[in-house]
Amino acid sequence: MKSKEEVVKEMQLVVEQMRLDDIEENPDCENEFFTCDACGGVKSLAGSVQYGNYRLCNDCVLYAEVGFELGQIKDIEELIDAMEDKRLEADCEFIKQEEKKLQN
């Protein structure tokens, strides 16, 4: 059985390769953005993956795939639930940035 570190390193390579493949197939996708359903961040489409109703950024795909591989999550909803605080943080940061813009 692989160690946690081996799984993480292996998945990092896989997920990075997915990002590079997306850019190779469609160079524009690196500069097209969406709001990640897991972390709430505005992220590049490159390397993102659609899991059912959820689109995850490349960083969150890594969390999901490591979680699946290590048996820490059974489905994508578990990751979405676990990332709720992160999304809230991203929303609050967005609101703060908008307020700053309005003040200027």
N, C-alpha and C positions, 0 to 999 in steps of 0.2 A: 504493500500500500504506500502511496506517495505521501510525503509529509505536507503539511499545510503550506510551507514555503515553496516546495516544488510545484504544488498546484497553482499557487499565486503567480510564480514566475512563468509557468507554462501558459496560463491564461492571459497574462500581460502581453506575451508575444502574439498569441492568437488574436486578441482584441486590437492590438496595434496593427497587425497585418490586415484585419478587416477594414480599419480606417484607411490604410494606404491603398488597399484594393478599391475602396469606394472613390477615393480621389483620382486614382488611375482611370477608372471607368467613367467618372464624371467630375472633372476638375472643379466645376462650379459648386459642387456640394460642400466644399470646404468653407465657402463663404455664404452658404444658405443656413439659416438658423431656425431653431424651434425651441419651445419650452419643454424641457425634460419632465416627463410625468413622475419620475422618481425624486430627483434632487430639486426640481423647480428652477434650475438654472437655464439661461438662454445659451444653447450650445449648438455647435456645428452639426449639420446632418451627417457629415462624414463619420462613418463608423457607428452610427446610431442603429438601433435594431427595434423593430416593431414586435412586441410580445402581446398578442391578442389585441386588446384595446389601448395598450400603453406603448408609447415610444420612449425609449431610454437612450440617453447620450452615451457616448463611448465609455466614459468613466463608470457610469452606472451599469453598463453591460458587463464590465469587469466584475463589479460587485455581485451582479446576478449570477454570472457563470461560475464564479468562485463559490458562491453560496450553494448553487445546485451541485457542483462537483463535490463539495465537502459535506453535503447533506444537511446544511444549515437552514435552507429554505426549500419548501416543496413546490411553491408556485410563485409567480411574479407578484401576486397580491401581497404576499408576506414581505417582500422587499419594499413595495410601495408603502405599506403600513409602517415598516421600520424606518423609512426615510421621511416620515411626516414632519418631524422636527426640522429637518434640513430644508424641506419645501417652505415651511413657515418662515424660517430664517431668510430664505431667498425672497419671499414675498415682502417681508418687512424691509429688507435692504432695498428692494425696488421702490417701495413707498417712500423711504427716506430719500432716495436719489431724486424721485419725482418732486418731493417737497422742496429740495434744494434748488431744482430747476425753476420752480415757481417763484421762489424767493429772489432769484437773480433777475 
